[in-house]
Amino acid sequence: MSEQKAKKKDVTITINEAWCKGCVICVELCPESVLEMRSGKAKVAHLDQCSACMLCELRCPDFAIVVVDNSKVDQSSE
């Protein structure tokens, strides 16, 4: 599983590579061009551009992508 955090925004994108079948839906739908295909799998390429719109996660047919906007996570539970 590959996980990256954004430099400018507090966003984390996790891609479960074992679940990704390489359909390219996430890459094509991303309005910020955050993702790209490498070796037939989706990879995070430009995380600093992520707006946390979550289109990639919502449209992934294999549930292989998780986007967390850490600024919206309840900090009181820590």
Contacts in CASP RR format, 6 or more apart in sequence:
PFRMAT RR
TARGET T0000
AUTHOR 0000-0000-0000
METHOD contacts of the structure
MODEL  1
MSEQKAKKKDVTITINEAWCKGCVICVELCPESVLEMRSGKAKVAHLDQC
SACMLCELRCPDFAIVVVDNSKVDQSSE
1 14 0 8 1.000
1 15 0 8 1.000
1 16 0 8 1.000
1 17 0 8 1.000
1 18 0 8 1.000
2 14 0 8 1.000
2 15 0 8 1.000
2 17 0 8 1.000
2 43 0 8 1.000
2 44 0 8 1.000
3 12 0 8 1.000
3 13 0 8 1.000
3 14 0 8 1.000
3 15 0 8 1.000
4 12 0 8 1.000
4 13 0 8 1.000
4 44 0 8 1.000
4 47 0 8 1.000
5 11 0 8 1.000
5 12 0 8 1.000
5 47 0 8 1.000
5 70 0 8 1.000
6 12 0 8 1.000
6 47 0 8 1.000
6 48 0 8 1.000
6 50 0 8 1.000
7 47 0 8 1.000
7 48 0 8 1.000
8 48 0 8 1.000
9 48 0 8 1.000
9 50 0 8 1.000
9 51 0 8 1.000
9 52 0 8 1.000
9 69 0 8 1.000
9 71 0 8 1.000
10 69 0 8 1.000
10 70 0 8 1.000
10 71 0 8 1.000
11 47 0 8 1.000
11 50 0 8 1.000
11 52 0 8 1.000
11 67 0 8 1.000
11 68 0 8 1.000
11 69 0 8 1.000
11 70 0 8 1.000
12 66 0 8 1.000
12 67 0 8 1.000
12 68 0 8 1.000
12 70 0 8 1.000
13 34 0 8 1.000
13 44 0 8 1.000
13 47 0 8 1.000
13 50 0 8 1.000
13 56 0 8 1.000
13 65 0 8 1.000
13 66 0 8 1.000
13 67 0 8 1.000
13 68 0 8 1.000
14 65 0 8 1.000
14 66 0 8 1.000
14 68 0 8 1.000
15 41 0 8 1.000
15 42 0 8 1.000
15 43 0 8 1.000
15 44 0 8 1.000
15 64 0 8 1.000
15 65 0 8 1.000
16 63 0 8 1.000
16 64 0 8 1.000
16 65 0 8 1.000
16 66 0 8 1.000
17 41 0 8 1.000
17 64 0 8 1.000
19 62 0 8 1.000
19 63 0 8 1.000
19 64 0 8 1.000
20 41 0 8 1.000
20 42 0 8 1.000
20 62 0 8 1.000
20 64 0 8 1.000
20 65 0 8 1.000
21 61 0 8 1.000
21 62 0 8 1.000
21 64 0 8 1.000
22 37 0 8 1.000
22 40 0 8 1.000
22 41 0 8 1.000
22 42 0 8 1.000
23 61 0 8 1.000
23 62 0 8 1.000
24 37 0 8 1.000
24 42 0 8 1.000
25 59 0 8 1.000
25 60 0 8 1.000
25 61 0 8 1.000
26 35 0 8 1.000
26 42 0 8 1.000
26 55 0 8 1.000
26 56 0 8 1.000
26 59 0 8 1.000
26 60 0 8 1.000
26 65 0 8 1.000
27 35 0 8 1.000
27 36 0 8 1.000
27 37 0 8 1.000
27 42 0 8 1.000
29 55 0 8 1.000
29 56 0 8 1.000
29 59 0 8 1.000
30 55 0 8 1.000
30 56 0 8 1.000
31 51 0 8 1.000
31 53 0 8 1.000
31 55 0 8 1.000
32 46 0 8 1.000
32 49 0 8 1.000
32 50 0 8 1.000
32 51 0 8 1.000
32 53 0 8 1.000
33 45 0 8 1.000
33 46 0 8 1.000
33 49 0 8 1.000
34 44 0 8 1.000
34 45 0 8 1.000
34 46 0 8 1.000
34 47 0 8 1.000
34 49 0 8 1.000
34 50 0 8 1.000
34 56 0 8 1.000
35 42 0 8 1.000
35 43 0 8 1.000
35 44 0 8 1.000
35 45 0 8 1.000
35 56 0 8 1.000
36 42 0 8 1.000
36 43 0 8 1.000
36 45 0 8 1.000
37 43 0 8 1.000
42 56 0 8 1.000
42 64 0 8 1.000
42 65 0 8 1.000
50 67 0 8 1.000
52 67 0 8 1.000
52 69 0 8 1.000
54 67 0 8 1.000
54 69 0 8 1.000
56 65 0 8 1.000
56 67 0 8 1.000
57 65 0 8 1.000
57 66 0 8 1.000
57 67 0 8 1.000
END
